[in-house]
Amino acid sequence: MSDTGLTYTAGHDLAEPRDFIQLMKPRVMSLVVFTAFVGLVAAPADMNPILALVSVFAIALGAGASGALNMWFDADIDAKMRRTKLRPIPSGRVRGRSALAFGLIMAVISVVSLGAAANYMAAMFLAFTIFFYAVIYTMVLKRHTPHNIVIGGAAGAFPPMIGWIAATGSVDMNAVIMFGIIFLWTPPHFWALALYKAGDYEKAGVPMLPVVAGAKVTRRQIMFYTLALSAMALAPAVTGLGGLLYAVVAGVLSLAFVALSVRVLRSRAGDGDEEAAAGGADLYEVRKGDKAARDLFGFSILYLFALFSALLAEHGLGLYKGIIIGSGL
């Protein structure tokens, strides 16, 4: 942790429960928990409902632990960025050392709980995911390379695989495909945000792609990853993981994702002076020229949620109708 970050270990001991909930990054955690749950439900194995709920809860704790450790280490960066300066540590509501202890304790509880409720392979994957996000991404990649989101995206892509392993005790191609969907979704999702918050990242010294390579290169990379994502998103319909409902949802929304990415490519999103690019504290507050990037960012969240919702509907609600190529179905 940088010397600047050490100044944010100050605070008081009267933090409210909601402050510790904020440390867990609940918005991010909710998506992590949802995709993990879908991975567990879609897996070709029956799991005791109680153990399944405990497993999902353990994964949620692991995601929260990752968020808390990230906020502890990034307190110096968060204090410089408009959209993060009011987080619990830089605002002084929670001490840095309290956040560190909170994150470490939750990490241990989550891994042990998952091992007890499911299996040790799932627990090992969860432990690695927490380590990857808190150490590899937060402490190394985020501050030193513009590829931070590409490589670091693996941390957010592991949850459905962990859910799958919790149910089956093994990894197969469909688990890897779910990982691949989130892994390829992460760059266009976060780079769209980075385009209209580039000033924030530059001020904090975070080498996001728009800061290092410029907006034009970032827009091109968003287009490239969107095309790769669209192909990966259709893979479940080929392997049998997804059925007719999933194929329709993935096909239609992927076309929309591509269309919005083309719009970003043709726009001037991310161009302009630092102050304009920084935007305000609101996640969706943008200047006129950045609306294409803002719209893609917002849609990307809906996109991922819809894909996994379709899988959940098919496997959890019995709406599945396979369309494996060459199967005759």
C-alpha positions as CSV (number, residue, x, y, z in Angstrom):
1,M,0.0,0.0,0.0
2,S,1.3,3.4,-0.9
3,D,2.4,6.0,1.8
4,T,-0.5,8.2,0.7
5,G,-2.9,5.3,1.4
6,L,-1.6,5.0,5.0
7,T,-3.1,8.4,5.8
8,Y,-6.5,6.8,5.5
9,T,-6.1,4.3,8.4
10,A,-7.4,7.1,10.6
11,G,-11.1,7.1,11.4
12,H,-13.3,6.3,14.4
13,D,-14.7,3.2,16.0
14,L,-18.3,4.2,15.5
15,A,-18.8,3.0,12.0
16,E,-22.3,1.9,11.2
17,P,-23.1,-1.6,9.8
18,R,-24.0,0.0,6.5
19,D,-20.4,1.2,6.2
20,F,-19.1,-2.3,6.4
21,I,-21.8,-3.4,3.9
22,Q,-20.4,-0.7,1.5
23,L,-16.9,-2.1,2.0
24,M,-18.2,-5.3,0.4
25,K,-19.2,-3.5,-2.8
26,P,-22.8,-4.8,-2.7
27,R,-23.6,-3.9,-6.3
28,V,-20.7,-5.8,-7.6
29,M,-21.3,-8.6,-5.1
30,S,-24.9,-9.0,-6.2
31,L,-23.8,-9.8,-9.8
32,V,-21.1,-12.2,-8.5
33,V,-23.6,-14.0,-6.3
34,F,-26.2,-14.2,-9.1
35,T,-23.7,-15.7,-11.7
36,A,-22.4,-18.2,-9.1
37,F,-26.0,-19.3,-8.3
38,V,-26.7,-19.8,-12.0
39,G,-23.5,-21.8,-12.4
40,L,-24.6,-24.0,-9.5
41,V,-28.2,-24.5,-10.8
42,A,-27.0,-25.1,-14.4
43,A,-24.5,-27.8,-13.3
44,P,-25.5,-31.4,-14.2
45,A,-25.8,-32.5,-10.6
46,D,-28.3,-32.4,-7.8
47,M,-27.2,-30.7,-4.6
48,N,-28.9,-30.5,-1.2
49,P,-30.8,-27.2,-1.2
50,I,-29.5,-26.2,2.2
51,L,-25.9,-27.0,1.2
52,A,-26.5,-25.1,-2.0
53,L,-27.7,-22.0,-0.1
54,V,-24.7,-22.2,2.2
55,S,-22.4,-22.5,-0.8
56,V,-23.9,-19.4,-2.4
57,F,-23.7,-17.5,0.8
58,A,-20.0,-18.5,1.2
59,I,-19.3,-17.2,-2.3
60,A,-21.1,-14.0,-1.4
61,L,-18.8,-13.6,1.6
62,G,-15.8,-14.3,-0.5
63,A,-16.9,-11.5,-3.0
64,G,-17.5,-9.2,-0.1
65,A,-14.1,-10.0,1.4
66,S,-12.5,-9.2,-2.0
67,G,-14.3,-5.8,-2.1
68,A,-13.2,-4.9,1.4
69,L,-9.5,-5.8,0.8
70,N,-9.7,-3.8,-2.4
71,M,-11.1,-0.8,-0.7
72,W,-8.4,-1.1,2.1
73,F,-5.5,-1.1,-0.3
74,D,-7.0,1.5,-2.7
75,A,-7.9,4.1,-0.1
76,D,-5.4,6.5,-1.5
77,I,-6.7,6.2,-5.0
78,D,-10.3,6.3,-3.9
79,A,-9.7,9.6,-2.1
80,K,-8.6,11.2,-5.4
81,M,-11.5,10.1,-7.6
82,R,-14.9,11.9,-7.6
83,R,-17.0,8.7,-7.8
84,T,-15.1,7.0,-4.9
85,K,-14.0,9.7,-2.5
86,L,-17.1,9.1,-0.3
87,R,-16.4,5.4,0.3
88,P,-16.1,4.4,3.9
89,I,-12.3,4.6,4.3
90,P,-11.3,7.8,2.5
91,S,-14.3,9.5,4.1
92,G,-13.0,8.5,7.5
93,R,-16.0,6.4,8.5
94,V,-14.0,3.2,8.7
95,R,-10.4,2.7,9.7
96,G,-8.1,1.1,7.2
97,R,-7.0,-1.6,9.6
98,S,-10.6,-2.3,10.5
99,A,-11.4,-2.9,6.8
100,L,-8.3,-5.1,6.5
101,A,-9.3,-7.2,9.4
102,F,-12.9,-7.4,8.2
103,G,-11.8,-8.5,4.8
104,L,-9.4,-11.2,6.0
105,I,-11.9,-12.6,8.5
106,M,-14.6,-12.9,5.9
107,A,-12.2,-14.5,3.4
108,V,-11.3,-17.2,5.9
109,I,-14.9,-17.8,6.8
110,S,-16.0,-18.0,3.2
111,V,-13.4,-20.5,2.1
112,V,-13.9,-22.8,5.1
113,S,-17.7,-22.6,4.8
114,L,-17.6,-23.5,1.1
115,G,-15.3,-26.4,1.8
116,A,-17.6,-27.7,4.4
117,A,-20.8,-27.2,2.4
118,A,-19.6,-28.3,-1.0
119,N,-16.1,-29.6,-1.6
120,Y,-12.5,-28.5,-1.2
121,M,-12.0,-28.0,-4.9
122,A,-14.6,-25.2,-4.9
123,A,-13.1,-23.8,-1.7
124,M,-9.6,-23.7,-3.4
125,F,-11.0,-21.9,-6.4
126,L,-12.7,-19.4,-4.1
127,A,-9.5,-18.8,-2.2
128,F,-7.6,-18.3,-5.4
129,T,-10.2,-15.9,-6.7
130,I,-10.0,-13.7,-3.5
131,F,-6.2,-13.8,-3.7
132,F,-6.3,-12.9,-7.4
133,Y,-8.6,-9.9,-7.0
134,A,-7.0,-8.6,-3.8
135,V,-3.4,-9.1,-4.6
136,I,-2.8,-9.8,-8.3
137,Y,-5.4,-7.3,-9.6
138,T,-5.6,-4.7,-6.8
139,M,-2.0,-4.5,-5.7
140,V,-0.2,-5.2,-8.9
141,L,-2.1,-4.9,-12.2
142,K,-4.4,-2.0,-11.4
143,R,-1.5,0.4,-10.7
144,H,1.0,-0.9,-13.2
145,T,-0.5,-1.9,-16.5
146,P,-3.3,-0.7,-18.9
147,H,-4.2,-4.4,-19.3
148,N,-5.4,-4.4,-15.6
149,I,-9.0,-5.0,-16.6
150,V,-8.3,-7.6,-19.2
151,I,-6.2,-9.8,-16.9
152,G,-7.9,-8.8,-13.7
153,G,-11.3,-9.7,-15.2
154,A,-10.6,-13.3,-14.5
155,A,-11.5,-12.6,-10.8
156,G,-15.0,-11.6,-11.7
157,A,-15.3,-14.5,-14.2
158,F,-14.6,-17.3,-11.7
159,P,-17.9,-17.2,-9.7
160,P,-20.1,-19.3,-12.1
161,M,-17.3,-21.8,-12.4
162,I,-17.1,-22.0,-8.6
163,G,-20.8,-22.6,-8.4
164,W,-20.5,-25.3,-11.0
165,I,-17.6,-27.0,-9.1
166,A,-19.6,-26.7,-5.8
167,A,-22.3,-28.8,-7.4
168,T,-20.2,-31.3,-9.4
169,G,-16.8,-31.3,-7.8
170,S,-15.2,-30.9,-11.3
171,V,-14.7,-28.5,-14.2
172,D,-15.9,-29.1,-17.7
173,M,-16.3,-27.1,-21.0
174,N,-19.6,-25.5,-20.1
175,A,-18.1,-24.1,-16.8
176,V,-15.2,-22.7,-18.8
177,I,-17.7,-21.1,-21.3
178,M,-19.5,-19.3,-18.5
179,F,-16.1,-18.1,-17.3
180,G,-15.2,-17.0,-20.9
181,I,-18.4,-15.0,-21.3
182,I,-17.7,-12.8,-18.2
183,F,-14.0,-12.6,-19.0
184,L,-14.7,-11.2,-22.4
185,W,-17.5,-9.0,-21.2
186,T,-15.3,-7.2,-18.6
187,P,-13.1,-5.1,-20.9
188,P,-15.9,-3.4,-23.0
189,H,-17.9,-3.0,-19.8
190,F,-15.2,-1.2,-17.8
191,W,-13.5,0.6,-20.7
192,A,-16.9,2.2,-21.6
193,L,-16.9,3.6,-18.1
194,A,-13.2,4.5,-18.3
195,L,-13.8,6.5,-21.4
196,Y,-16.0,9.0,-19.7
197,K,-14.2,8.9,-16.3
198,A,-10.7,9.0,-17.8
199,G,-9.9,12.2,-16.0
200,D,-10.7,10.6,-12.7
201,Y,-8.3,7.7,-13.4
202,E,-5.6,10.0,-14.6
203,K,-5.8,12.1,-11.5
204,A,-5.5,9.0,-9.4
205,G,-2.6,7.7,-11.4
206,V,-4.4,4.5,-12.5
207,P,-3.1,3.5,-16.0
208,M,-6.5,2.7,-17.5
209,L,-6.4,2.2,-21.3
210,P,-7.9,5.6,-22.2
211,V,-5.3,7.3,-20.1
212,V,-2.3,5.4,-21.5
213,A,-3.3,4.7,-25.1
214,G,-6.0,7.3,-25.7
215,A,-9.7,7.2,-26.4
216,K,-9.5,6.2,-30.0
217,V,-7.5,3.0,-29.2
218,T,-9.9,2.2,-26.4
219,R,-12.9,2.5,-28.7
220,R,-11.3,0.1,-31.1
221,Q,-10.5,-2.4,-28.3
222,I,-14.1,-2.2,-27.1
223,M,-15.3,-3.1,-30.6
224,F,-12.8,-6.1,-30.7
225,Y,-13.8,-7.5,-27.4
226,T,-17.5,-7.0,-28.1
227,L,-17.2,-9.2,-31.2
228,A,-15.3,-11.8,-29.3
229,L,-17.9,-11.7,-26.5
230,S,-20.8,-12.1,-29.0
231,A,-19.3,-15.3,-30.3
232,M,-18.6,-16.7,-26.9
233,A,-22.2,-15.8,-25.8
234,L,-23.6,-18.1,-28.4
235,A,-21.4,-21.0,-27.4
236,P,-23.8,-22.4,-24.8
237,A,-26.4,-22.9,-27.5
238,V,-23.9,-25.1,-29.3
239,T,-22.7,-27.1,-26.4
240,G,-26.1,-27.7,-24.9
241,L,-25.6,-25.5,-21.8
242,G,-28.2,-23.1,-23.2
243,G,-31.5,-23.9,-25.0
244,L,-33.8,-22.1,-27.4
245,L,-34.7,-19.4,-24.9
246,Y,-31.0,-18.7,-24.2
247,A,-30.1,-18.7,-28.0
248,V,-32.8,-16.1,-28.7
249,V,-31.8,-13.8,-25.8
250,A,-28.1,-14.1,-26.5
251,G,-28.6,-13.5,-30.3
252,V,-30.8,-10.5,-30.0
253,L,-28.9,-8.8,-27.1
254,S,-25.5,-9.5,-28.7
255,L,-26.7,-7.7,-31.9
256,A,-27.7,-4.8,-29.7
257,F,-24.3,-4.9,-27.9
258,V,-22.5,-4.8,-31.2
259,A,-24.6,-1.9,-32.4
260,L,-23.9,0.1,-29.3
261,S,-20.2,-0.7,-29.7
262,V,-20.2,0.5,-33.3
263,R,-21.9,3.7,-32.0
264,V,-19.0,4.1,-29.5
265,L,-16.5,3.4,-32.2
266,R,-17.9,6.2,-34.4
267,S,-18.3,8.6,-31.5
268,R,-15.9,10.9,-29.8
269,A,-16.4,9.3,-26.5
270,G,-13.4,10.0,-24.2
271,D,-12.1,12.9,-26.3
272,G,-11.9,16.2,-24.6
273,D,-10.1,17.9,-21.7
274,E,-9.4,16.1,-18.4
275,E,-12.1,17.9,-16.4
276,A,-14.8,17.0,-18.9
277,A,-13.7,13.4,-19.1
278,A,-13.6,13.1,-15.3
279,G,-17.4,13.7,-15.0
280,G,-19.0,13.9,-11.6
281,A,-19.5,11.6,-8.7
282,D,-22.6,10.0,-10.4
283,L,-21.7,6.8,-12.2
284,Y,-23.9,7.9,-15.2
285,E,-23.2,11.6,-15.3
286,V,-21.5,12.4,-18.6
287,R,-21.0,15.3,-21.0
288,K,-22.8,15.1,-24.3
289,G,-19.9,13.6,-26.3
290,D,-19.7,10.6,-23.9
291,K,-23.3,9.5,-24.0
292,A,-22.5,6.6,-26.4
293,A,-20.0,5.2,-23.9
294,R,-22.4,5.7,-21.0
295,D,-25.2,3.9,-22.8
296,L,-22.9,1.0,-23.6
297,F,-21.8,0.8,-20.0
298,G,-25.4,0.7,-18.8
299,F,-26.5,-1.8,-21.4
300,S,-23.6,-4.1,-20.6
301,I,-25.0,-4.7,-17.1
302,L,-28.4,-5.6,-18.5
303,Y,-26.7,-7.9,-21.1
304,L,-24.9,-10.0,-18.6
305,F,-27.8,-10.3,-16.3
306,A,-30.1,-11.3,-19.1
307,L,-27.8,-14.0,-20.4
308,F,-27.5,-15.7,-17.0
309,S,-31.2,-15.1,-16.3
310,A,-32.0,-17.1,-19.5
311,L,-29.8,-19.9,-18.3
312,L,-31.4,-19.8,-14.9
313,A,-34.9,-19.9,-16.4
314,E,-34.1,-22.9,-18.5
315,H,-32.3,-25.0,-15.9
316,G,-34.1,-23.7,-12.8
317,L,-37.6,-23.4,-14.1
318,G,-37.7,-26.3,-16.5
319,L,-37.9,-24.1,-19.7
320,Y,-34.9,-25.8,-21.3
321,K,-35.2,-27.0,-24.9
322,G,-31.8,-28.0,-26.3
323,I,-30.7,-26.9,-29.8
324,I,-27.3,-28.6,-29.9
325,I,-26.1,-28.4,-33.5
326,G,-26.3,-31.8,-35.1
327,S,-28.4,-33.3,-32.3
328,G,-31.6,-33.3,-34.4
329,L,-33.5,-31.4,-31.7
